[in-house]
């Protein structure tokens, strides 16, 4: 039964290879069967593996599966091995199940596209790379999956490469995340040289034994891993790529934001939590970066006009919540929110895609409106997703996972209380910006008349995700609401201690429950009327709309000076050195050529002179 774990990874990879090699000969139906079916089989196998490994109460019996020995360099001998425990099981189910629903949706969304086979080849490879990342039992194999999702994101963001803007967005994502990847690989080099292994379990055990808490080496290693996580998960200061990644097709946006790439950084920190626990400064930085990111991104989402960009800033903000939880040691709360976020963010993106598809690819929310009557199914799906994102109390998954994060911050001492306040402000902003979008899109006058119908391949994933966005929160509930602890039991074998979701006082829970309601109420008052609405044109709104001007800052401070250096060095000063060698060689050749006279007496004389010189050196040296 353990061997099935390998096939969870193999099927999407095999599907990708088949589509790359023979996609054009398969036809649309064949591509659909291979592309969607391979991920569907992986999801079924993942569920079978889960049912066989889950013990009563939600605990997992972990096991390792070695596929082959990769290399041996002295004592360094990494394996290509998979590990299933509570953390990798949760990630595997999210990737395969949500990935299958997105693939099924994409099979309808991309109908008629000239690159249909190429699209699913990239999507299947994306799923396979993410599965390798989360199932790998060795940080080197994890890094292969890490780079794989980076490659696939580049290919999919720039999928419609005929538009130069899409190519620029893809290059931007690739380059910005490379900064974090450089930090990560440097951290892996450090760990490998210190301990002679990158196998995760032995590495964490040795680090806990050899390095005192707060010492230099674990702090440096943790900050390097944090740098990698910031790039993939789009956190400050490497968050600028994710919004531009909306250039890709909407199913790609859903896959990146809900089930794959941006969750990789959260997973990395959670997987190496032992190392981070040895570096309090790195944990504090993780929490602070998450808090700042969630506030800045939430504010930017308030003024966006593109529905996909609103959701993109929302993703950056929600990943910030996860980093906040990691920073206070609420490991299981971070993963819990990762899971529920996958439900409601995939639902929101796919609902937005259904709207865009039926509005002639219109993405400006101020050109929508009145869609409640013409798209009632999508209306309810978007409402459920918005309510879960806003953490509407009691009835949504997002409420329970966000509450777990806030409770972890509240129990995290003085610094945790500051982060708790930031989380509350973020919760208010989240409710305000998502219901701003909801009211503008679905209420008021009709501005663009939709065409066509929403078929079953789009409607079915929306329905399933709607149910998950409502009931997914019951995986972990506070003691006030029955104290379900499935998620804590699932992750208990990984993180060791089950975090409590409620402290001595219930009032933080009450406050956290009321804040989203205030945000929704303000959004209703401002955006639900029938009055003509238009985007704000104030200087502050323009600044927020550009993401606080980070792109301008980086262009001015980094890109501009580098381009100036490239311009003044366009002839490459380093080449001057090698060109000088070439010139000197030519002159030496011209000088030696003068000795080639064709006169045998001169040749004999030079031979004699050389012989005498050699004898003199031998005798007197």
C-alpha positions as CSV (number, residue, x, y, z in Angstrom):
1,X,0.0,0.0,0.0
2,X,2.9,2.3,0.7
3,X,3.9,2.1,-3.0
4,X,0.7,4.0,-3.9
5,X,2.4,7.1,-2.6
6,X,4.8,7.1,-5.5
7,X,2.0,6.8,-8.0
8,X,0.3,9.9,-6.6
9,X,3.4,11.7,-7.9
10,X,3.9,9.6,-11.0
11,X,0.5,10.0,-12.6
12,X,0.5,13.8,-13.1
13,X,4.1,13.6,-14.3
14,X,3.2,10.8,-16.7
15,X,0.3,12.8,-18.0
16,X,2.5,15.8,-18.6
17,X,5.0,13.7,-20.6
18,X,2.3,12.2,-22.7
19,X,0.8,15.6,-23.5
20,X,4.2,17.1,-24.3
21,X,5.1,14.3,-26.7
22,X,1.8,13.5,-28.3
23,X,-0.7,16.1,-27.3
24,X,-1.3,17.3,-30.9
25,X,-2.3,13.8,-32.0
26,X,-4.6,13.2,-29.1
27,X,-7.2,15.8,-30.0
28,X,-9.2,17.9,-27.6
29,X,-11.0,15.0,-26.0
30,X,-7.8,13.0,-25.6
31,X,-6.0,15.9,-24.1
32,X,-8.9,16.4,-21.7
33,X,-8.9,12.8,-20.6
34,X,-5.1,12.6,-20.1
35,X,-4.8,16.1,-18.5
36,X,-7.8,15.9,-16.1
37,X,-7.8,12.2,-15.7
38,X,-4.2,11.8,-14.5
39,X,-4.7,14.4,-11.8
40,X,-8.0,12.8,-10.9
41,X,-6.4,9.4,-10.5
42,X,-3.7,11.0,-8.3
43,X,-6.5,12.5,-6.1
44,X,-8.2,9.1,-5.8
45,X,-4.9,7.5,-4.8
46,X,-4.1,10.3,-2.4
47,X,-7.5,9.7,-0.7
48,X,-6.8,5.9,-0.6
49,X,-3.4,6.5,1.0
50,X,-5.0,8.9,3.5
51,X,-7.7,6.4,4.6
52,X,-5.2,3.6,5.1
53,X,-2.7,5.8,7.1
54,X,-5.2,7.7,9.2
55,X,-5.7,6.3,12.7
56,X,-8.9,6.9,14.8
57,X,-8.9,10.6,15.9
58,X,-7.0,11.8,12.9
59,X,-3.4,10.8,13.8
60,X,-1.2,9.5,11.0
61,X,1.2,6.6,10.9
62,X,4.2,8.1,9.2
63,X,6.4,6.1,6.8
64,X,9.3,6.7,4.3
65,X,9.5,5.4,0.8
66,X,13.0,5.4,-0.8
67,X,12.7,5.4,-4.6
68,X,16.5,5.4,-5.4
69,X,19.8,6.5,-4.1
70,X,20.6,9.8,-5.9
71,X,24.4,10.3,-5.5
72,X,27.3,9.7,-3.1
73,X,30.0,12.3,-2.5
74,X,32.0,11.2,0.5
75,X,29.6,11.0,3.4
76,X,27.0,13.0,1.6
77,X,24.5,10.6,0.1
78,X,21.1,12.1,-0.6
79,X,18.2,9.8,-1.6
80,X,15.2,10.4,-3.7
81,X,12.7,9.4,-1.0
82,X,9.1,10.3,-0.1
83,X,7.7,10.8,3.4
84,X,4.1,10.7,4.5
85,X,3.2,12.2,7.8
86,X,0.4,14.5,8.9
87,X,1.9,17.6,7.2
88,X,2.7,16.0,3.9
89,X,-0.7,14.2,3.9
90,X,-2.6,17.4,4.4
91,X,-0.6,19.1,1.6
92,X,-1.0,16.1,-0.7
93,X,-4.8,16.1,-0.4
94,X,-5.0,19.9,-1.0
95,X,-2.8,19.7,-4.1
96,X,-4.5,16.7,-5.7
97,X,-8.1,17.3,-4.8
98,X,-8.1,21.1,-5.4
99,X,-5.8,20.6,-8.4
100,X,-8.3,18.1,-9.9
101,X,-11.2,20.5,-9.5
102,X,-9.2,23.3,-11.1
103,X,-8.2,20.9,-14.0
104,X,-11.8,20.0,-14.6
105,X,-12.8,23.6,-14.6
106,X,-9.9,24.5,-17.0
107,X,-11.0,21.8,-19.4
108,X,-14.0,24.0,-20.1
109,X,-12.4,27.4,-19.6
110,X,-9.7,26.7,-22.1
111,X,-11.9,25.1,-24.8
112,X,-10.9,26.3,-28.2
113,X,-7.5,27.6,-27.2
114,X,-4.8,26.8,-29.7
115,X,-2.4,25.7,-26.9
116,X,-4.9,23.3,-25.2
117,X,-2.5,20.4,-25.0
118,X,0.5,22.6,-24.0
119,X,-1.6,24.2,-21.3
120,X,-2.5,20.8,-19.6
121,X,1.1,19.6,-20.0
122,X,2.3,22.6,-18.0
123,X,-0.5,22.2,-15.5
124,X,0.2,18.5,-14.9
125,X,3.9,19.2,-14.5
126,X,3.0,22.0,-12.0
127,X,1.0,19.5,-9.9
128,X,3.8,16.9,-10.1
129,X,6.5,19.4,-9.0
130,X,4.4,20.6,-6.1
131,X,3.8,17.0,-5.0
132,X,7.5,16.3,-5.1
133,X,8.1,19.4,-3.0
134,X,5.8,18.4,-0.2
135,X,6.4,14.7,-0.2
136,X,10.3,14.8,-0.5
137,X,12.1,13.5,2.6
138,X,15.3,15.3,1.6
139,X,15.8,19.0,1.2
140,X,17.7,18.5,-2.0
141,X,14.7,16.7,-3.6
142,X,12.5,19.3,-2.1
143,X,14.6,22.0,-3.9
144,X,14.1,20.2,-7.2
145,X,10.3,20.4,-6.7
146,X,10.8,24.0,-5.6
147,X,12.5,25.0,-8.8
148,X,10.0,22.9,-10.8
149,X,7.1,25.0,-9.6
150,X,9.1,28.1,-10.4
151,X,9.6,26.9,-13.9
152,X,6.0,25.9,-14.4
153,X,4.8,29.3,-13.0
154,X,7.0,31.0,-15.6
155,X,5.5,28.8,-18.4
156,X,1.9,29.3,-17.3
157,X,2.0,33.0,-16.4
158,X,3.4,33.7,-19.9
159,X,1.2,31.1,-21.5
160,X,-0.4,33.6,-23.9
161,X,3.1,34.8,-25.0
162,X,1.8,36.6,-28.1
163,X,1.2,39.6,-25.7
164,X,4.5,41.0,-24.6
165,X,3.0,42.1,-21.3
166,X,2.5,38.4,-20.4
167,X,6.1,37.6,-21.2
168,X,7.2,40.5,-19.0
169,X,5.0,39.2,-16.1
170,X,6.4,35.7,-16.5
171,X,10.0,37.0,-16.5
172,X,9.3,39.2,-13.5
173,X,7.9,36.2,-11.5
174,X,10.9,34.1,-12.5
175,X,13.5,36.7,-11.6
176,X,12.0,37.9,-8.4
177,X,11.6,34.4,-7.0
178,X,15.2,33.6,-8.1
179,X,16.3,36.0,-5.4
180,X,14.6,33.9,-2.7
181,X,15.8,30.7,-4.4
182,X,19.4,31.9,-4.1
183,X,19.0,32.5,-0.4
184,X,17.4,29.0,0.0
185,X,20.1,27.1,-1.9
186,X,22.7,29.0,0.2
187,X,20.9,27.8,3.3
188,X,21.0,24.3,2.1
189,X,24.7,24.5,1.4
190,X,25.2,25.7,5.0
191,X,23.1,22.9,6.5
192,X,24.8,20.2,4.3
193,X,28.3,21.4,5.3
194,X,27.4,21.5,8.9
195,X,25.7,18.2,9.2
196,X,26.7,16.2,6.1
197,X,23.1,15.4,5.3
198,X,19.9,17.1,3.9
199,X,17.6,14.3,4.9
200,X,15.0,16.3,6.8
201,X,14.4,14.2,9.9
202,X,18.0,13.4,10.8
203,X,18.9,17.0,9.9
204,X,16.4,18.5,12.3
205,X,17.4,16.1,15.1
206,X,21.1,17.0,14.7
207,X,20.4,20.7,14.6
208,X,18.3,20.5,17.8
209,X,21.2,18.6,19.5
210,X,24.2,20.6,18.1
211,X,23.0,24.2,18.1
212,X,21.9,26.1,21.2
213,X,18.8,28.2,20.8
214,X,19.5,31.7,19.7
215,X,23.0,30.9,18.5
216,X,24.5,32.3,15.3
217,X,24.3,29.3,13.1
218,X,20.6,28.4,13.4
219,X,19.8,32.0,13.1
220,X,21.7,32.4,9.8
221,X,20.3,29.2,8.4
222,X,16.7,30.1,9.4
223,X,17.0,33.5,7.8
224,X,18.3,32.0,4.6
225,X,15.4,29.6,4.5
226,X,13.1,32.5,5.3
227,X,14.5,34.3,2.3
228,X,13.5,31.4,0.0
229,X,10.0,31.3,1.6
230,X,9.5,35.1,1.1
231,X,10.1,34.7,-2.7
232,X,7.8,31.8,-3.4
233,X,5.1,33.0,-1.0
234,X,5.2,36.6,-2.2
235,X,5.9,38.3,1.1
236,X,7.7,41.6,1.7
237,X,10.0,42.6,0.1
238,X,9.6,40.0,-2.7
239,X,5.8,40.3,-3.2
240,X,5.7,42.3,-6.4
241,X,5.6,39.4,-8.8
242,X,2.3,37.8,-7.7
243,X,-0.1,40.5,-8.8
244,X,1.4,40.7,-12.3
245,X,1.1,36.9,-12.4
246,X,-2.6,37.5,-13.1
247,X,-1.5,37.7,-16.8
248,X,-2.0,34.0,-17.0
249,X,-5.3,32.2,-17.6
250,X,-7.6,32.2,-14.6
251,X,-7.3,28.5,-13.9
252,X,-3.5,29.1,-13.6
253,X,-4.2,31.9,-11.1
254,X,-6.4,29.5,-9.0
255,X,-3.7,26.8,-9.1
256,X,-0.9,29.1,-8.1
257,X,-2.8,30.9,-5.4
258,X,-4.8,28.0,-3.9
259,X,-3.0,24.7,-4.3
260,X,0.6,25.1,-5.3
261,X,3.3,27.7,-5.5
262,X,2.5,30.4,-3.0
263,X,1.9,27.9,-0.2
264,X,5.4,26.4,-0.7
265,X,7.1,29.0,1.5
266,X,4.6,28.3,4.3
267,X,5.2,24.6,4.0
268,X,9.0,25.0,4.0
269,X,9.0,26.9,7.3
270,X,6.5,24.5,8.8
271,X,8.6,21.5,7.7
272,X,11.8,23.0,9.2
273,X,10.0,24.3,12.3
274,X,12.6,22.7,14.6
275,X,15.3,24.9,13.0
276,X,13.2,28.0,13.3
277,X,12.4,27.2,16.9
278,X,16.2,27.5,17.5
279,X,16.2,31.0,16.0
280,X,13.8,33.3,17.9
281,X,15.0,36.3,15.9
282,X,14.0,34.6,12.6
283,X,10.6,33.6,14.0
284,X,10.0,37.2,15.2
285,X,11.0,38.4,11.7
286,X,8.7,35.9,10.1
287,X,5.7,37.1,12.2
288,X,6.5,40.8,11.7
289,X,6.9,40.4,7.9
290,X,3.6,38.5,7.7
291,X,1.8,41.2,9.7
292,X,3.2,44.1,7.6
293,X,2.5,42.2,4.4
294,X,-1.1,41.4,5.3
295,X,-1.8,45.1,6.2
296,X,-0.2,46.6,3.1
297,X,-1.7,44.1,0.7
298,X,-5.2,44.4,2.3
299,X,-5.0,48.2,1.9
300,X,-4.0,47.8,-1.8
301,X,-6.9,45.4,-2.4
302,X,-9.3,48.1,-1.3
303,X,-8.8,50.3,-4.3
304,X,-8.2,47.8,-7.1
305,X,-10.5,47.7,-10.1
306,X,-9.5,44.4,-11.7
307,X,-11.3,41.5,-10.0
308,X,-8.3,39.2,-10.4
309,X,-5.9,41.8,-8.9
310,X,-8.2,42.1,-5.9
311,X,-7.9,38.4,-5.3
312,X,-4.2,38.5,-5.9
313,X,-3.6,41.1,-3.2
314,X,-6.0,39.0,-1.0
315,X,-3.7,36.0,-1.5
316,X,-0.6,38.0,-0.5
317,X,-2.5,39.2,2.6
318,X,-3.8,35.7,3.6
319,X,-0.3,34.2,3.2
320,X,0.8,37.0,5.5
321,X,-1.6,35.6,8.1
322,X,0.1,32.2,7.8
323,X,3.5,33.8,8.2
324,X,2.2,35.6,11.3
325,X,1.1,32.2,12.7
326,X,4.4,30.7,12.0
327,X,6.2,33.6,13.7
328,X,4.4,32.9,17.0
329,X,4.8,29.2,16.8
330,X,1.2,28.4,15.9
331,X,2.4,25.8,13.3
332,X,-0.9,23.9,13.1
333,X,-2.9,27.1,12.8
334,X,-0.8,28.2,9.8
335,X,-1.4,24.9,8.0
336,X,-5.1,24.9,9.0
337,X,-5.5,28.3,7.4
338,X,-3.5,27.1,4.4
339,X,-6.0,24.3,3.9
340,X,-9.1,26.5,4.3
341,X,-7.6,29.2,2.2
342,X,-7.2,26.7,-0.6
343,X,-10.9,26.0,-0.5
344,X,-12.2,29.6,-0.5
345,X,-9.5,31.1,-2.7
346,X,-9.9,28.5,-5.4
347,X,-13.7,29.1,-5.2
348,X,-13.2,32.9,-5.6
349,X,-10.8,32.6,-8.5
350,X,-12.9,30.1,-10.3
351,X,-16.1,32.2,-9.7
352,X,-14.3,35.2,-11.0
353,X,-13.2,33.2,-14.1
354,X,-16.8,32.2,-14.7
355,X,-17.8,35.9,-14.6
356,X,-14.9,36.9,-16.9
357,X,-15.7,34.2,-19.4
358,X,-19.3,35.2,-19.7
359,X,-18.6,39.0,-19.8
360,X,-16.4,38.8,-22.9
361,X,-13.2,38.6,-20.8
362,X,-14.0,41.8,-18.9
363,X,-12.1,42.1,-15.6
364,X,-13.0,45.6,-14.4
365,X,-15.5,45.4,-11.6
366,X,-16.8,48.8,-12.4
367,X,-17.9,47.5,-15.8
368,X,-19.8,44.6,-14.2
369,X,-22.8,45.0,-11.9
370,X,-26.3,43.5,-11.5
371,X,-25.0,39.9,-12.1
372,X,-27.1,38.5,-9.2
373,X,-30.1,37.9,-11.5
374,X,-28.3,36.7,-14.6
375,X,-25.7,34.5,-12.8
376,X,-27.4,33.3,-9.6
377,X,-25.3,30.2,-9.2
378,X,-22.0,32.1,-9.5
379,X,-23.6,34.7,-7.2
380,X,-24.0,32.2,-4.3
381,X,-20.6,30.7,-4.9
382,X,-18.8,34.1,-4.8
383,X,-20.8,35.0,-1.8
384,X,-19.7,31.9,0.1
385,X,-16.1,32.4,-0.9
386,X,-16.3,36.1,0.1
387,X,-17.8,35.2,3.5
388,X,-15.2,32.6,4.1
389,X,-12.4,34.9,3.2
390,X,-13.9,37.6,5.4
391,X,-14.1,35.0,8.3
392,X,-17.9,35.4,8.7
393,X,-18.4,33.9,12.2
394,X,-19.6,30.4,12.8
395,X,-20.7,29.3,9.3
396,X,-17.5,29.6,7.3
397,X,-14.2,27.7,7.2
398,X,-12.2,30.9,7.1
399,X,-13.5,32.0,10.5
400,X,-12.2,29.0,12.3
401,X,-8.8,29.0,10.8
402,X,-8.3,32.7,11.1
403,X,-9.5,32.5,14.7
404,X,-6.9,29.8,15.4
405,X,-4.2,32.2,14.1
406,X,-5.4,35.1,16.2
407,X,-5.7,33.0,19.3
408,X,-2.1,31.7,18.7
409,X,-0.9,35.3,18.4
410,X,-2.8,36.3,21.6
411,X,-1.1,33.6,23.5
412,X,2.3,34.6,22.1
413,X,3.4,37.1,24.7
414,X,3.9,40.9,24.2
415,X,5.0,40.6,20.6
416,X,2.1,38.2,19.9
417,X,-0.4,40.8,21.2
418,X,1.0,43.3,18.7
419,X,0.6,40.8,15.9
420,X,-2.9,40.0,17.2
421,X,-3.8,43.7,16.8
422,X,-2.4,43.7,13.2
423,X,-4.4,40.5,12.5
424,X,-7.6,42.3,13.7
425,X,-7.0,45.2,11.4
426,X,-6.3,42.8,8.6
427,X,-9.6,41.0,9.2
428,X,-11.4,44.3,9.0
429,X,-9.7,45.2,5.7
430,X,-10.4,41.8,4.3
431,X,-14.1,42.0,4.9
432,X,-14.2,45.5,3.5
433,X,-12.4,44.9,0.3
434,X,-13.9,41.5,-0.7
435,X,-17.5,42.7,0.0
436,X,-16.7,45.9,-1.9
437,X,-16.0,43.7,-4.9
438,X,-19.0,41.5,-4.2
439,X,-21.5,44.4,-3.9
440,X,-20.2,46.2,-7.0
441,X,-20.2,43.0,-9.2
442,X,-23.5,41.5,-8.2
443,X,-25.7,44.4,-7.1
444,X,-26.6,47.7,-8.8
445,X,-27.3,48.3,-12.5
446,X,-26.2,45.9,-15.2
447,X,-23.2,47.4,-17.0
448,X,-22.2,44.5,-19.2
449,X,-24.7,41.8,-20.3
450,X,-23.4,38.3,-19.8
451,X,-23.6,35.8,-22.7
452,X,-23.8,32.0,-22.7
453,X,-24.3,29.6,-19.8
454,X,-22.0,28.2,-17.0
455,X,-21.6,24.6,-18.0
456,X,-21.3,21.6,-15.6
457,X,-17.5,21.4,-15.8
458,X,-17.4,24.9,-14.4
459,X,-20.4,24.5,-12.1
460,X,-19.3,21.2,-10.4
461,X,-16.0,22.5,-9.1
462,X,-17.7,25.6,-7.8
463,X,-20.3,23.6,-6.0
464,X,-17.8,21.3,-4.4
465,X,-15.5,24.2,-3.3
466,X,-18.5,26.0,-1.9
467,X,-19.3,23.1,0.4
468,X,-15.6,22.8,1.5
469,X,-15.5,26.6,2.1
470,X,-18.4,26.2,4.5
471,X,-17.7,22.9,6.3
472,X,-13.9,22.9,6.1
473,X,-13.6,24.9,9.3
474,X,-15.0,22.1,11.4
475,X,-11.6,20.3,11.1
476,X,-10.6,22.5,14.1
477,X,-12.9,24.5,16.3
478,X,-12.5,26.4,19.6
479,X,-13.6,24.9,22.8
480,X,-16.6,27.2,22.8
481,X,-17.9,25.5,19.7
482,X,-17.3,21.9,20.5
483,X,-13.5,21.7,20.4
484,X,-13.1,19.6,17.2
485,X,-9.4,18.8,16.9
486,X,-9.0,16.8,13.8
487,X,-6.3,19.1,12.4
488,X,-4.3,19.2,15.6
489,X,-4.4,15.4,15.8
490,X,-3.3,15.2,12.2
491,X,-0.4,17.5,12.7
492,X,0.5,16.4,16.2
493,X,3.0,13.9,15.2
494,X,4.9,16.6,13.2
495,X,4.8,19.6,15.5
496,X,4.8,17.7,18.7
497,X,2.4,19.8,20.7
498,X,-1.3,20.4,19.9
499,X,-1.9,24.2,20.0
500,X,-4.9,25.3,21.9
501,X,-7.4,27.4,19.9
502,X,-8.7,29.3,22.9
503,X,-7.1,30.8,25.9
504,X,-8.3,31.5,29.4
505,X,-10.6,34.3,28.2
506,X,-13.3,34.2,25.5
507,X,-13.3,37.9,24.8
508,X,-10.6,37.8,22.1
509,X,-12.8,35.3,20.2
510,X,-15.7,37.6,20.5
511,X,-13.7,40.6,19.3
512,X,-12.3,38.6,16.4
513,X,-15.9,37.6,15.5
514,X,-17.3,41.1,15.5
515,X,-14.5,42.8,13.4
516,X,-15.5,41.1,10.1
517,X,-19.1,42.1,10.6
518,X,-18.1,45.7,11.0
519,X,-16.1,45.5,7.7
520,X,-19.0,43.9,5.9
521,X,-21.4,46.5,7.3
522,X,-19.3,49.4,6.1
523,X,-18.9,47.8,2.6
524,X,-22.7,47.4,2.5
525,X,-23.3,51.0,3.4
526,X,-20.8,52.4,0.8
527,X,-21.1,50.0,-2.1
528,X,-24.6,48.4,-2.1
529,X,-26.5,51.4,-3.3
530,X,-27.7,51.8,-6.9
531,X,-25.7,55.0,-7.3
532,X,-23.1,55.2,-10.0
533,X,-19.8,54.0,-8.7
534,X,-16.3,54.8,-10.0
535,X,-12.8,54.1,-8.7
536,X,-11.2,56.7,-6.5
537,X,-8.6,58.9,-8.2
538,X,-7.0,60.4,-5.1
539,X,-3.2,60.3,-4.8
540,X,-3.4,57.8,-2.0
541,X,-5.7,55.5,-4.0
542,X,-3.3,55.7,-7.0
543,X,-0.4,54.8,-4.6
544,X,-2.3,51.8,-3.2
545,X,-3.4,50.7,-6.6
546,X,0.3,50.3,-7.6
547,X,1.0,48.3,-4.5
548,X,2.5,51.1,-2.5
549,X,4.9,51.9,-5.3
550,X,7.3,49.0,-4.7
551,X,7.8,48.5,-8.4
552,X,8.7,52.1,-8.9
553,X,11.1,52.0,-5.9
554,X,12.8,48.9,-7.2
555,X,13.1,50.3,-10.7
556,X,14.7,53.4,-9.3
557,X,17.0,51.9,-6.7
558,X,17.9,48.6,-8.4
559,X,16.9,48.2,-12.0
560,X,17.8,51.7,-13.1
561,X,21.3,51.7,-11.8
562,X,21.9,48.2,-13.1
563,X,20.7,49.2,-16.6
564,X,23.0,52.3,-16.4
565,X,25.9,50.1,-15.6
566,X,25.0,47.8,-18.5
567,X,24.8,50.8,-20.8
568,X,28.2,52.3,-19.9
569,X,29.8,48.9,-19.9
570,X,28.1,47.8,-23.1
571,X,31.5,47.1,-24.6
572,X,32.4,45.0,-21.5
573,X,35.5,46.2,-19.7
574,X,36.4,42.6,-18.8
575,X,36.6,41.9,-22.6
576,X,39.3,44.5,-22.8
577,X,41.7,42.3,-20.8
578,X,41.2,39.3,-23.1
579,X,41.4,41.4,-26.2
580,X,44.7,42.8,-24.8
581,X,46.0,39.2,-24.6
582,X,44.9,38.6,-28.2
583,X,46.6,41.8,-29.4
584,X,49.8,40.9,-27.5
585,X,49.8,37.4,-29.0
586,X,49.5,38.8,-32.5
587,X,52.4,41.2,-31.9
588,X,54.5,38.4,-30.5
589,X,53.7,36.4,-33.6
590,X,54.7,39.2,-35.9
591,X,58.0,39.5,-34.0
592,X,58.8,35.8,-34.1
593,X,57.9,35.8,-37.8
594,X,60.9,38.0,-38.5
595,X,63.2,35.1,-37.4
596,X,61.8,32.9,-40.2
597,X,64.2,34.1,-43.0
598,X,64.7,30.8,-44.9
599,X,68.5,30.9,-44.4
600,X,69.9,27.7,-43.0
601,X,73.0,29.4,-41.6
602,X,70.8,31.6,-39.4
603,X,68.8,28.6,-38.2
604,X,72.0,26.7,-37.3
605,X,73.3,29.7,-35.5
606,X,70.1,30.0,-33.4
607,X,70.2,26.3,-32.6
608,X,73.8,26.6,-31.5
609,X,73.1,29.7,-29.4
610,X,70.2,28.0,-27.7
611,X,72.3,24.9,-26.9
612,X,75.0,27.0,-25.4
613,X,72.5,28.9,-23.3
614,X,71.0,25.7,-22.0
615,X,74.4,24.3,-21.1
616,X,75.3,27.5,-19.3
617,X,72.1,27.4,-17.3
618,X,72.7,23.8,-16.4
619,X,76.3,24.5,-15.3
620,X,75.9,27.7,-13.4
621,X,72.3,27.7,-12.1
